[in-house]
């Protein structure tokens, strides 16, 4: 059944389109909005009607973006100029352009260029031509765009300041020592998403700052089995996951990918799942995640339902008799949360990735 978007949702999409293409027409805008939100029931007539609430146009051109932000239908704290969040979404659209195969080639080119010069990472990101010294794009097959860890790495490296870029690249890399060990898990309490969210929300509302919160949901049982701390088969599908909650004055977006039987980062950013959430919806997500990780070690219908609400994946369905996954899910639910916060994300740090992608695209066929 088609989703009937609210005026606020439509205005948000108009603002994003208008910031990239000021002269875009109604019909073209409808096409692009429906490509990004395939479940929306949106017609040119509806889009034109919503536009007239703001500034009745004399032609088939959308109203000025600044008027969208000043209108009562826009979120009260919506920035009037480009923000880290809007710029991030534009960079991600360019990164994912052309489908998952091309996106994987870009990911390979960027990642392997970084890893060939780990000591010079800070210089590299400010010198786009350095990403084309060697052609690594043929390694794209090793960069599955449905990998949640890869999705988080892509997002973090885009928003990171120079001084923490290496840490962001290493965060989900076993080779670079970024993945948590059993010893580290046992030595630290599970991190709190509600606490991290509250800090980021305060920074957004009081100081107009943006924060990227990278959340790793660790499957403790499978981690212990993998390191030999406990006996048992490894022939299970892990529930482990990673995602980014990006929080700014506008609200919050959840950016993620989910494995072979889920969705890619490109599919996520073009779906309602990554839609800008107001503070009420954002708190609902945070509370749902917190409820999920405190449900106890036994899998229950409520556990599966909370997982589905958070990540859009129905574990019983994909692991069931008619599901695509042959393995059962980890037999017990022992979650542990790791959080990395990138505070005060700057639009300027994100914008330099436009030039990086322009350079890398010369090698992506």
C-alpha positions, -999 to +999 in steps of 0.1 A: +000+000+000+014+034-010+026+058+017+009+091+015+036+116+026+029+146+048+034+182+036+065+183+058+080+152+042+074+166+007+089+199+017+120+183+030+125+165-003+119+197-022+145+215-001+171+189-009+164+189-046+163+227-048+197+229-031+213+208-058+192+220-088+176+255-082+157+254-115+142+219-113+106+216-126+077+199-110+075+168-132+113+162-128+111+167-091+082+142-088+103+116-107+134+121-085+114+121-053+096+088-062+129+072-072+142+080-037+109+071-020+094+043-041+066+036-017+053+072-019+020+080-036+030+114-050+016+132-081+026+164-098-007+179-088+001+172-051+036+185-053+024+217-070-003+221-044+022+218-015+045+243-033+017+268-034+015+268+004+048+285+004+050+308-026+027+303-056+050+299-086+044+316-119+060+287-137+067+250-133+097+258-111+099+250-074+099+278-049+132+291-035+148+268-008+152+296+017+114+301+017+110+265+025+130+269+056+112+300+067+077+285+062+058+272+092+057+237+076+095+233+078+111+220+110+117+250+133+154+244+136+160+237+099+192+256+088+187+282+061+220+273+044+238+241+035+244+219+066+266+189+073+236+166+070+224+179+037+259+179+023+265+144+036+234+131+018+246+148-015+281+132-012+265+098-005+243+101-035+274+108-057+292+079-040+263+055-048+256+068-083+255+041-110+245+012-088+263-010-062+289-022-087+303+012-093+299+022-057+320-008-047+347+002-072+348+037-056+350+021-021+379-001-032+398+028-049+395+050-018+401+024+008+432+008-008+446+043-016+443+051+021+459+017+031+488+022+007+497+053+026+484+050+062+510+075+075+499+101+050+461+097+053+456+133+064+476+146+033+458+122+010+422+133+017+432+169+009+449+159-024+422+142-046+446+134-074+465+111-049+436+087-050+443+080-087+480+071-085+472+034-088+440+018-101+424-004-075+389-003-089+390-039-101+390-049-064+354-037-061+342-073-058+358-074-024+337-045-011+301-057-008+279-027-006+255-046+017+281-048+044+270-028+074+307-023+085+316-010+050+286+014+051+297+028+085+333+032+073+322+051+042+301+075+062+327+081+089+355+088+065+334+113+048+325+133+079+357+128+099+382+156+107+418+149+096+430+141+131+405+112+135+404+099+100+427+069+106+406+059+136+374+060+115+390+039+088+403+014+113+371+012+134+356-018+116+388-033+102+402-065+117+435-060+099+439-025+115+429-038+149+396-019+151+372-047+159+366-053+197+381-085+212+365-106+239+389-091+264+378-056+255+342-065+257+345-081+291+365-051+304+340-024+294+302-020+300+280-018+270+277+017+257+244+037+259+228+050+228+203+071+248+231+089+265+250+096+233+218+107+216+210+131+244+244+148+241+241+150+204+206+165+206+217+191+231+247+201+208+222+204+179+196+225+196+219+247+218+249+251+196+236+242+161+263+214+158+261+181+140+272+147+154+278+113+138+272+084+162+286+051+149+269+022+167+282-014+167+259-040+179+282-069+188+272-105+190+291-116+221+283-153+218+297-155+183+327-133+192+336-157+221+332-188+199+353-172+172+381-165+197+378-199+214+366-186+247+335-208+245+328-240+227+301-243+200+296-242+163+302-210+143+277-222+117+251-196+126+239-163+112+251-135+135+227-107+145+256-083+148+251-050+130+265-015+126+249+018+117+253+055+119+229+079+136+236+113+121+222+141+143+220+178+135+197+208+140+173+193+115+168+161+134+182+126+129+189+101+100+197+065+104+222+054+077+231+017+073+233-014+052+222-049+063+239-079+048+233-102+019+196-107+027+189-071+037+198-039+017+227-019+005+236+016+017+224+030-017+190+013-011+189+027+024+196+063+016+169+062-012+143+046+010+120+059+038+143+042+063+168+070+061+142+097+060+149+127+083+133+121+117+120+148+140+130+146+176+099+126+186+106+099+159+143+100+167+136+093+204+113+064+194+142+048+175+167+053+203+143+039+229+135+009+206+172+002+203+177+005+240+147-018+246+162-044+222+196-046+239+180-051+273+156-079+264+176-107+279+195-136+263+166-157+251+152-150+216+115-140+220+089-127+195+094-093+211+132-094+205+126-102+168+100-074+165+123-048+181+151-059+158+127-055+128+116-021+140+152-009+144+168-023+112+140-034+089+151-070+089+127-099+098+151-126+111+125-154+114+114-148+078+149-149+063+160-179+084+127-197+081+119-227+059+112-205+029+139-179+037+171-173+017+194-179+047+203-215+054+218-209+088+198-203+120+204-171+140+229-172+169+211-195+195+212-168+222+209-131+222+239-115+240+243-080+227+271-055+235+271-020+222+301+000+211+298+037+202+321+061+185+311+098+184+323+123+159+314+157+173+310+190+156+310+176+121+319+204+096+303+210+062+338+219+048+353+185+058+324+168+039+325+190+008+361+180+000+348+145-009+331+160-040+366+165-054+378+131-042+348+114-060+354+134-091+390+121-092+381+085-084+353+085-111+380+087-138+389+051-129+354+038-124+339+022-155 
